[in-house]
Amino acid sequence: MPLVDGPVELRGAVRVERTERGVLPKRLSVESERQIPDDFMRASVSQCAGIRLAFRTTATRIELRVLATKLIESEIAPMPPAHYELCVDGELFQRRSSTAGNRLVFTFEKPDAYLVPGEPDTLRFESLPPHEKDIELWLPYTDEVELLELRTDAPVTGPAPAEGLRWLHHGSSISHGYVASSTTATWPVAAAQAAHAELTSVAFSGNAMLDQLTARTMRDVPADFISLKVGINLVNADAMRMRVFTTAVHGFLDTIRDGHPATPLLVVSPIFCGPVEDAAGPTIQDPARTEPWTTTAGTVEEAAAGKLSLTGIRAELSRIVEQRREWDPAIHYLNGLELYGAADAETMPMPDNLHPGDDVQALMAARFVELVFDADLCGLK
């Protein structure tokens, strides 16, 4: 079954690269990919957040052969499972997991990544209902996935036309996934499914840094609605001061507007993260705990002197959007605390004090749909 130039659509990919054995879905343009600064970002943008195969068939058995590449800390560490999810007529039907594939060995202590070749795997989905049905097969947000072959026991035709709103979203690991159990559990995918939107995710774990290479890709991707959730990675890395942040936000938005001059554009500020609400970054692992737990090496005094805190970022993003509305009525602002705030953290804490588990991902998806799509915050209806 051809994976390009045939009935199968690869939705959520910015482009598709042909390889010697198959195809590789990508989430950055060729030009932007050339400017990636390090191996960590290269791995993040290569992972398949939001990418799915779409087609229509009466098949009762579907097999997808893949060669995955997993970001992992050593050559001997156990390979984490990646989850492939098959939806039938919009509903999750089966999930299959794989621990096979290449190893991209990387740690922040030794950031020069190297590849250890692995073996392909075949994901088998069986006992599907025999009627004609629309299939979406979601790839794991955790892995780069080279698609080698699609096999079915009945002919495949193109999927029903994508009639939903084309939604382009950029964010950090909170949008990419990280500790979510699977791709369909991440809040942008869950929100898109609930709102019947067609999602393209350029959420890059650890790399929502207001990079122009990301903005240029977003500029050139067709979209009916664009959202940008920014802030936490800049604090995590202590990457900017407020003076630079302000002009970087303007520059990022200006670049997007070069390709989308009047598309509804929503700027979303950070959700709650206790350690850096009022204190500056960088965030670090709490040395007093053995389990992953985020705290900060920064102080409130440093934030007052110009370093970034989440409170400061929210105020500045709100101010920037209000300023830009003088000449750009299609830009809007959503306070991230409306998606997940301090009270939510008391009842639904993050498992590592930074990244949402499935419960918080579901909460954020439901609130985003209610606040943005249902309430028509951005004039999308």
N, C-alpha and C positions, 0 to 999 in steps of 0.2 A: 504494500500500500504506500504510494508516494506521500511523503510528509511535506512537500512543497509542490506547487504547480499541479495540485490535484484537489479533491473535494475537501480535504482536511484543512481547517483554519487554525493557525497558531495565534490565539488571541492573547493580548497583554504583553507581547514582545514588541520592542521598538524596531527590531530588524531580525532577520534570520540569516545566519552564516552557514554556508555549505562546508562540510568537512569531507575527508576522504571516505568516511564510513556512513555519514548521515548528515544531520543538521544540528546547529547550535543556536537556540534562541538567545537574543541579546537584549539588554535594557539600556544601552547607551548607543549613540551614533558612532560610526567609525571615527569621525573626527574627534569626538569627545573622548573616546576610548584611548586615543593616542596620548592624551594629556593626563591620564591617571597617575597620581604622584607616588603611589606605593602599593605593595602587594596586598595589604589589608583592604584597601579600597577596591583593588582589582578583583579580589575574591568576593567582596560584598556585592558589587554590581553584576557579577557573573551568576549569582544565585537566582533561582527562578521564581521569586516572589510575584504572585499574581498571574503567572503564565499558565495557560491551559490549551489543550487540544479540543477543538469543537468540530463535531460532525453528526450526521444522522444515519441510522442503521436499524435493521431488524436483528442484528447479531445477538446471540446469547453468550458468546465468548469473545473477549477482546484481550489481546496480548500486546504489551508495549515493551520492546527491547531497548535498553538504555545503557549508556556508560556515564555514571555520575562521577563528579569530583567533589570530595568533602574536605572542608577546612578542618584540620585536626592538629593537635599539639605535638604528636610524635609518630614515629613509624610503627610503634608497638601498641599504642593506645587502642582500646576497643572502638570499632567503627560505630558511630551512632546511627540509629535507624532513620531513614528518610521515608516520608509517607506520601504515597500517590493516591489521589482520591477521585473516584469516578461518580459523577452525578448523572442521574437519569431524569430528564425533563425538569431540571432545576433542583432536584432533591438528591442529597448524598445517598448513594446506594452501597458502595463498597470502598474499603480502604485497604491498600496493600503496602507492605513495608519492605525496604531493602537496606542491607548493610554493606553491599558490594560497591566497588568502584575505586577510582584513584584516590590517593591521599595527597592533599596539598598541605604540607607540613609547615606550620607557622605558629610562632608565639610572639608576643610583644617584646619579650626579652631578646629573642633572636628573630628579627622581623624579615629576614631574607628568606622568603618561602621557596620551597622546592617540591617537585612533583615525584611521587612514588607511584608508578603505574599499577593499576588494578584490573579487575575483570568486569565485563558487562553483566547485566542481570535482566531477567524477563519478569515483568509484573503481569499476572494473570487475573482477569476479572471474569467470573463465570456465573452461570445461572441467571443471566439478565432476562428481563421480560421479553418475550418474542415479538411484541408489536413494534412498529416503527417509532423511533424515539430519538430525541435530541440528547447527545452525549457531550458532557464536558469532563475532561480528564485533567485534573489540576496537578501540576508538578510541585515537588517539595520546595518550599522557600529556603531550605537549608543548603541546597546543593546546586552546583552547576550541572546541567543535564544535557548530554549529547544524545539526541534521539536517533536511534539506529533503524528501527523497523516497527511498523504497526501491522498487526495481523488480526483479522476478524473472520468469523465463520459465515458471514453474509456480506453482500455488497455495502459499500459506504457511499453516501452522497453528502453534498454540502449541508451545513447546519441551517436551521431557520435563520433568516437575516437578523443581524444584530440591530434591534430597533431601540435599545435603551440609550440613555445619555452616555456619551463618551466621556468618562471621568479619568483625568490624569492627576495622580497624587504623588507628592514627594514628602518623605519624612525620614525618621531615624529608625533604629531597631524596634522602637515601639510600634511603628507602622510596618516594618519589614517582617517582624516576627520574634525572633530570638528564643524566648521560652514558651511561646505558643505551641500547642501540641501538633498542629498541622497548618497547612496553608489556609484552608477554609475556616479555621478558628481565628485567624488574624483579623483585626477589626476592620481594615479597609475592604477585605474580601467579603466578610460577613455583611457589612453595610451595603456593598455593591449588590450582593445577591438579594438582600431585603428590598432594595430600591430599584431592582431590575436595571442597574447601570452596568455599562461595559467598562471595567476598570483596566487601566494601564498603570502599574505601580513602578515608580522610580524611587521607592523608599530603599535607602541604602544603610544597612546597619553600621552604626559608628561613623557615618560619612554624610550626614545632613549638615554640611559645612558652608552653605551658601557658595559652593563652587560654581564658577562660570561654566565649566564643562557640563555640569548638570543642567544649568539654566538654558544652555544652547540646545541640548537635547529636547528639553521641554518646549522650547520655542518652536521646534520643528515637528512635534508630534500632534496630529489632529486631535482636537478636544472640543467638547461642548461645555465642559466645566473643569476648572483647575483648582486644586487645593495644595497648600504649602504649609506643612507643620514643622516649625523650626525653633531651635533654641537649646534643647538638652545636650546635643553633641558638642556645641560650642562651649558649654559649661563643663561637660565631662573632660574635655581636653584643655580647658583654660586657653582657648585658641584666639580670643579676641578681647579687646576692650570696647567699651560702649561707643567711643568715637568711630572706630573702624566698623563695628557692627551696624551702625546706622546707615552708613554709605554702602556697605555690602548688601544690606536688605534692598535699598533702592536700586542698586545695580542689578541684583538678581531679578527683581520685578521688572525693571526696564527691559532686560533681555527677553523675558517671557513675553512682554507686551510687543516686542518687535515682531513676533509671529502671531500673537493673539491679541490684537489691539482692543477688542471689545468683549472677549470671552469672560463670563463670570469667573472671578478669581477670589478664592477665599484664603486668607492668611489665618492660620490657627496657631495660637501660642502654646507653650508647654503645659502638659498636665502636671499634677502635683508630684513633687519629689522632695520629701522633707529636708534632707541634708543641704540642699542648695536652693531652697525657697528664698532665703535672705542672705545666705553666705555665698561666697564665690566658690568656683571649682579650683583645681581639678577634683573630680570624684575619684575615690580610691576604694580598695577593698578594706573593710574594717580589720585591722590587725589583731583585734581582741577576739575575733570569731574564726572558727574553722570553716564554717559554711560561707558561701558567697553572700556578702552583705555590703551594700554601698554606703559610704559616708563621704566626707569631703576633707581635703587638705586645706581648703580656703577658709576665709573668715568673713564676718559681716563687715568689718572695717575695710577689708579689701574691696568688697562690693561697693561700699560707699565712696571709695576712691577711684572707681571706674572699671573694675573688673565686672564680669557678668554674673548675675544671679537670675533665677527664674522670675522673681518679682520684678526686677529691673527690665528683663526682656519683655515681659507681658506689657508693661507700661509703655515701653518704646515701640513695640509693634502696633499697639493700639493707636499711639500718636502718629506713627508713619502712615497707617491706613487712613486715618481721619484726614491727614494732610493731603494724601494722594487723591482722596475722593473729590477734592476741588477740581481736578481735571480728569479723573477716572471714576465715573459713577458705577462701574461694574466691579470695583474691588470692595471686599467686605472683610470683616474681622470676627473671629470666634475665640473667646477666652477658653483656653484649654481646661481651666478648672471646671467648666460646665460639662466636660466629658469625664473628668475624674478629679475630684477635689479632696481637701483635707478630711472632710467627714467620710468620704468614701474610703480613704486610706485607713480609717479606724475600723471599719467593718469589713473591708476587702483589701487587706494589705498585699503589697507586691511580694512575691516569693524571695526576691533578693534586694528589696527596697528601691528598685529602679525599673524593672521590666514587668509588664503585665502578664499574669497567667491567663488561662482561658476565661476565667470568670470576669476579669476586668476587661479583657478584649471584647467579650460579648456586651458588657455594659457600655463601653465606648462606642461600639457599633450601633447599638440601639439608640443611644443618645444622639449620635451624629445623624442618623436617619431622621429622628424626631426634630432636631434643631435645624437641620440644613435642608433635607429633602422634603419632609412633611410640612414644615413651617415655611418652606420656600424662602429661606434666608437670602439666597442669591438670585432670586428671580428665575428659577430654573423651569418653572411650569408655564 
